[in-house]
Structures are given as C-alpha cells and as structure tokens.
Amino acid sequence: MNTRSLALAALIALSLAACSKKEEAPAPVAAPVVDAAKDAAQKTEEAAKQAAEATKDAAKDAATATKEAAKDAADATKDAAKDAAKDAVAAAKDAAAATKEAGKEAVAATADAAKEAADKAKAAVGK
C-alpha cells in the first residue's frame, strides 16, 4: 500500500500543479486609446489656460470700467456742486436785491410818515 499511496500522492500533486491558477499579464492598452487620452489631456490643459487668460482679461476690463464709472460719478458730483454753488450765489444776490428794495421802500414809507406827522404837527400848531 505504500506504493499505491505514493503513486496517489504523486498523481494528486500533478493534478494540483496542472490545475493551479496561472497569472496572466494584463492586456496592453491599445495605442489609439493612449494617444486619445494624451490629446484630451493637452486640450484640457489648453482650455484651462485660455479660461484663465479670459478671466484675467475680464477682471482687468471690470476694474477699468469701475474706475471710469467712479471718475465719471466724481466729475458729475463736482459739476453738480458747482451748479448748486452758482444757484446759491444767485439766490443770495436776489435776496440782497430784494432786501435793498424793501429797505428803500421802508425808508420812503418812513419819510412819508414823518412828513405826514410833521404836516399834522404844523397844522396843529398853526391852529
């Protein structure tokens, strides 16, 4: 039985060795797939560069537009202040002229009242 056991063991060992799992090398990636991936990566990189440049340009344009708008607003405010000052000066001149005219009228009215009072006093003394 020893021979039989030895032969059976050898047969089992051969079966296991023949049926053992073989590792296969991974299938090589097709060259067109690799080339397509490289092209896609290059195009993506170029698109990212263009997007960054466009963003940079847009930021510059926005800054310039904001600066110009602020300058225009300042100029408009300055012009409005000048116009308001001119209007205030004109109103002050008008008020001064009106005060002067009112003063003349008050002086004339006072003179008339004084003359009338003097006439009444003369008339009262002369009676």
C-alpha positions in Angstrom: 0.0 0.0 0.0 2.9 2.2 0.3 3.5 2.3 -3.4 -0.2 2.9 -4.0 -0.3 5.8 -1.5 2.9 7.2 -3.0 1.5 7.0 -6.5 -1.8 8.5 -5.5 0.0 11.4 -3.7 2.1 12.0 -6.8 -1.0 12.0 -9.0 -2.7 14.4 -6.7 0.4 16.7 -6.7 0.5 16.6 -10.5 -3.2 17.4 -10.7 -2.9 20.3 -8.4 0.1 21.7 -10.2 -1.6 21.4 -13.6 -4.8 23.0 -12.4 -3.3 25.8 -10.3 -4.2 29.3 -11.3 -1.9 30.9 -13.8 -1.4 34.7 -13.6 -1.8 36.4 -16.9 -0.1 39.6 -17.8 -2.5 42.5 -18.3 -3.5 43.1 -21.8 -1.6 46.0 -23.3 -3.6 49.2 -23.8 -4.2 49.9 -27.4 -2.1 52.8 -28.7 -5.0 54.8 -30.1 -6.6 54.9 -26.6 -3.3 56.2 -25.1 -3.0 58.8 -27.8 -6.6 59.9 -27.4 -6.0 60.3 -23.6 -2.9 62.4 -24.2 -4.8 64.6 -26.8 -7.6 65.0 -24.3 -5.2 66.0 -21.6 -3.5 68.5 -23.8 -6.8 70.0 -24.9 -8.0 70.2 -21.3 -4.8 72.0 -20.3 -5.0 74.4 -23.2 -8.7 75.1 -22.4 -7.8 75.8 -18.8 -5.1 78.2 -19.9 -7.5 80.0 -22.2 -10.1 80.2 -19.5 -7.6 81.6 -17.0 -6.5 84.3 -19.6 -10.1 85.2 -20.3 -10.8 85.5 -16.6 -7.8 87.7 -16.2 -8.8 89.9 -19.1 -12.4 90.2 -17.8 -11.1 91.2 -14.4 -8.9 93.9 -16.0 -11.9 95.2 -18.0 -14.1 95.2 -15.0 -11.6 97.1 -13.0 -11.1 99.7 -15.7 -14.9 100.1 -16.1 -15.3 100.6 -12.4 -12.5 103.1 -12.3 -14.0 105.1 -15.2 -17.5 105.0 -13.6 -16.2 106.2 -10.3 -14.3 109.1 -12.1 -17.5 110.0 -14.0 -19.5 109.9 -10.8 -17.0 112.2 -9.1 -17.0 114.6 -12.1 -20.8 114.7 -12.1 -20.8 115.3 -8.3 -18.3 118.1 -8.8 -20.3 119.7 -11.5 -23.5 119.4 -9.5 -21.8 121.1 -6.5 -20.6 123.9 -8.8 -24.1 124.4 -10.2 -25.5 124.3 -6.7 -23.0 126.9 -5.5 -23.8 129.2 -8.5 -27.5 128.8 -7.8 -26.9 129.7 -4.1 -24.9 132.8 -5.1 -27.7 133.9 -7.5 -30.3 133.3 -4.8 -28.2 135.3 -2.3 -27.9 138.2 -4.8 -31.6 138.1 -5.4 -32.3 138.2 -1.7 -29.9 141.1 -1.2 -31.6 143.0 -4.0 -35.0 142.3 -2.5 -33.7 143.4 0.9 -32.3 146.6 -0.6 -35.5 147.3 -2.4 -37.5 146.6 0.8 -35.2 148.9 2.7 -35.7 151.7 0.1 -39.5 151.2 0.4 -39.2 151.2 4.2 -37.2 154.5 4.1 -39.7 156.0 1.7 -42.6 154.9 3.9 -40.8 156.3 7.0 -40.1 159.6 5.2 -43.7 159.8 4.1 -44.9 159.1 7.6 -42.5 161.6 9.1 -43.7 164.3 6.5 -47.3 163.5 7.3 -46.6 163.7 11.1 -44.7 167.0 10.5 -47.6 168.3 8.5 -50.1 167.4 11.2 -47.9 169.0 13.8 -47.7 172.2 11.8 -51.4 172.1 11.3 -51.9 171.6 15.0 -49.6 174.4 15.9 -51.0 176.7 13.3 -54.5 176.4 14.6 
